[in-house]
Amino acid sequence: KIKISSISGTGSKRAKITGLPFPAANLTDGAGASAFSIAVEAASGTGSGLSIEGTIEEGESHITLEEANGNTVTVTEHLFADDQIYVSGHYFAD
């Protein structure tokens, strides 16, 4: 469970979870990329029940969050400080 301390930047459809302990592995044919299940518990925002996917690409040290339903509304319009997100998944190190 991660509590959002602040949201910065606007206009992007994506948000990032930074500070992962190591970058994702670089493997053959993109096999180092991973996906994560994300759930939102909104303290003050409108993010509860929002369909969000989390991904980490090879060599990256952050998880990218974006809406999983093709909606044009940005993730950062739904997430606010004090909201909490639950992240479930794993990724591989080199």
C-alpha positions as CSV (number, residue, x, y, z in Angstrom):
1,K,0.0,0.0,0.0
2,I,1.4,3.4,-1.0
3,K,0.0,6.7,0.2
4,I,0.3,9.5,-2.3
5,S,2.1,12.5,-0.8
6,S,1.8,14.8,-3.8
7,I,0.9,14.9,-7.5
8,S,3.1,17.0,-9.8
9,G,2.8,17.8,-13.4
10,T,-0.3,18.1,-15.5
11,G,-1.4,17.2,-19.0
12,S,0.0,13.7,-19.0
13,K,-2.2,10.6,-19.0
14,R,0.3,8.8,-16.9
15,A,1.7,8.9,-13.4
16,K,4.9,7.2,-12.0
17,I,5.8,5.4,-8.8
18,T,9.5,6.1,-8.5
19,G,12.3,4.9,-6.1
20,L,12.2,1.2,-6.9
21,P,15.3,-0.6,-5.5
22,F,16.7,-1.8,-8.8
23,P,15.9,-1.5,-12.6
24,A,14.0,-4.1,-14.4
25,A,16.1,-6.7,-16.3
26,N,16.9,-6.4,-20.0
27,L,16.0,-9.8,-21.4
28,T,15.4,-11.2,-24.9
29,D,12.4,-9.9,-26.8
30,G,11.1,-7.7,-23.9
31,A,10.8,-10.5,-21.4
32,G,12.0,-8.2,-18.6
33,A,8.9,-6.0,-18.8
34,S,6.2,-6.6,-16.2
35,A,2.6,-5.6,-15.4
36,F,1.0,-4.9,-12.0
37,S,-2.4,-4.9,-10.5
38,I,-3.4,-1.5,-9.1
39,A,-6.3,-0.7,-6.8
40,V,-7.2,2.8,-5.6
41,E,-8.6,3.9,-2.2
42,A,-9.5,7.5,-2.6
43,A,-9.3,9.7,0.5
44,S,-10.5,12.9,-1.3
45,G,-10.3,12.2,-5.1
46,T,-12.5,10.4,-7.5
47,G,-10.1,7.4,-8.1
48,S,-11.9,4.7,-6.2
49,G,-12.9,2.0,-8.7
50,L,-10.7,3.6,-11.4
51,S,-9.3,1.0,-13.8
52,I,-5.5,1.5,-13.6
53,E,-2.7,-0.6,-15.0
54,G,0.9,-0.5,-13.9
55,T,3.8,-1.4,-16.1
56,I,7.6,-1.4,-15.8
57,E,9.6,-1.6,-19.0
58,E,13.1,-3.1,-19.3
59,G,15.8,-1.1,-17.7
60,E,13.4,1.3,-15.9
61,S,13.3,1.9,-12.1
62,H,9.7,3.2,-11.9
63,I,6.2,1.8,-12.4
64,T,4.1,3.7,-14.9
65,L,0.4,4.1,-14.1
66,E,-2.2,4.7,-16.8
67,E,-5.9,4.2,-17.2
68,A,-6.6,0.7,-18.5
69,N,-10.0,1.4,-20.1
70,G,-8.9,3.6,-23.0
71,N,-10.6,6.6,-21.4
72,T,-9.2,10.1,-22.4
73,V,-9.4,11.4,-18.8
74,T,-5.9,11.4,-17.2
75,V,-4.9,9.4,-14.2
76,T,-3.6,12.6,-12.5
77,E,-7.1,14.1,-12.7
78,H,-8.3,11.2,-10.5
79,L,-5.5,10.8,-8.0
80,F,-4.9,13.2,-5.2
81,A,-2.6,13.7,-2.2
82,D,-3.6,11.3,0.7
83,D,-5.2,8.8,-1.7
84,Q,-3.8,5.3,-1.3
85,I,-3.0,2.8,-4.0
86,Y,-2.4,-0.9,-3.6
87,V,0.2,-2.5,-6.0
88,S,0.5,-6.2,-6.6
89,G,3.1,-7.8,-8.9
90,H,6.8,-8.5,-9.3
91,Y,9.6,-7.7,-11.7
92,F,13.0,-9.2,-12.5
93,A,16.5,-7.8,-11.9
94,D,19.5,-8.4,-14.1
